[in-house]
Amino acid sequence: MNNLTEKAKSSHRTALYFHLMIMGSLLIYIAVVELFGARLSPSSAHSSYLSSLRYIFYGITIVVIFTIRRINSLFKLKPITGKIEKNLNRLLRLTIITSLLCEIPALLGLVYFLVKGIKRDFYYLLILSAVLLLLYFPRYSKWQPLTEKGE
């Protein structure tokens, strides 16, 4: 195994562990909601701005989805030739940023639950976050061409 392949596997492993950590945090959010769910009752106070807050959070989620797609397409357009280590670092940063962006809908759902006390919206946003995390799971097939070409 050459040095480039070893660096690519190491970078991929780091990205994979980080992504799995983010996926595990979704389970922690579920535990928090279930623990506080019995204590919090759905509140109707301040419903006018909280209803708009719900739509703001869904709007932010849509923006996050398009941002993830745009960020991932940027790496495909501009690989740096002749600099394998730079490409690996860029791909590692891209994967970490993508993982963090995929978590945002679940965080917004948790915040909305803590403010409003409604579990339904939390679970909708959590499922969307889980789907995004599965769609953008760091696969080694994305890292391997960088080592084979020796770019």
C-alpha positions, 0 to 999 in steps of 0.5 A, spaced: 500 500 500 502 506 498 503 512 502 497 516 498 492 510 499 494 510 506 493 518 507 486 517 503 484 511 508 486 515 514 482 521 512 476 517 510 476 514 517 476 521 520 470 523 516 467 517 517 467 517 525 465 524 525 459 523 521 457 517 525 458 521 531 453 526 528 448 520 527 449 518 534 447 525 536 440 524 533 439 519 538 441 523 543 436 528 541 430 523 541 432 521 548 432 529 550 425 530 547 422 523 550 425 525 557 422 532 556 416 530 552 412 528 559 414 535 562 412 539 557 405 540 554 404 543 547 403 551 549 398 555 545 401 562 548 405 566 543 402 562 538 402 567 533 410 568 532 411 561 534 407 559 528 411 563 524 417 560 527 415 553 525 415 556 517 422 559 518 425 553 521 422 549 515 425 555 510 432 554 513 431 547 512 430 548 505 436 552 504 440 547 508 438 542 503 440 546 497 446 549 500 449 542 501 447 540 494 451 546 492 457 545 496 458 538 494 457 540 487 463 545 488 468 540 489 466 536 483 468 542 479 474 544 481 479 538 483 486 541 484 491 537 479 497 535 482 496 536 489 493 530 492 494 532 500 490 538 498 485 534 495 484 530 501 484 535 506 478 539 502 474 533 501 475 532 509 473 539 510 467 538 505 465 532 508 465 535 515 461 541 513 456 537 510 455 532 516 454 539 520 449 541 515 445 535 515 444 536 523 441 543 522 434 540 521 434 536 527 437 541 531 431 546 529 426 541 530 429 540 537 429 548 539 422 548 536 420 542 541 423 546 547 419 552 545 413 550 543 412 543 546 410 539 540 413 533 538 411 532 531 415 537 528 421 535 531 420 528 528 419 531 521 425 535 522 429 529 525 427 524 519 429 529 514 436 530 518 437 522 518 435 522 510 440 527 509 445 524 513 444 517 509 444 520 503 451 524 504 454 518 508 462 518 506 463 513 502 470 511 500 469 510 493 469 518 493 476 518 496 479 512 492 479 516 485 484 521 488 489 516 490 489 512 483 490 518 479 495 521 483 492 528 482 
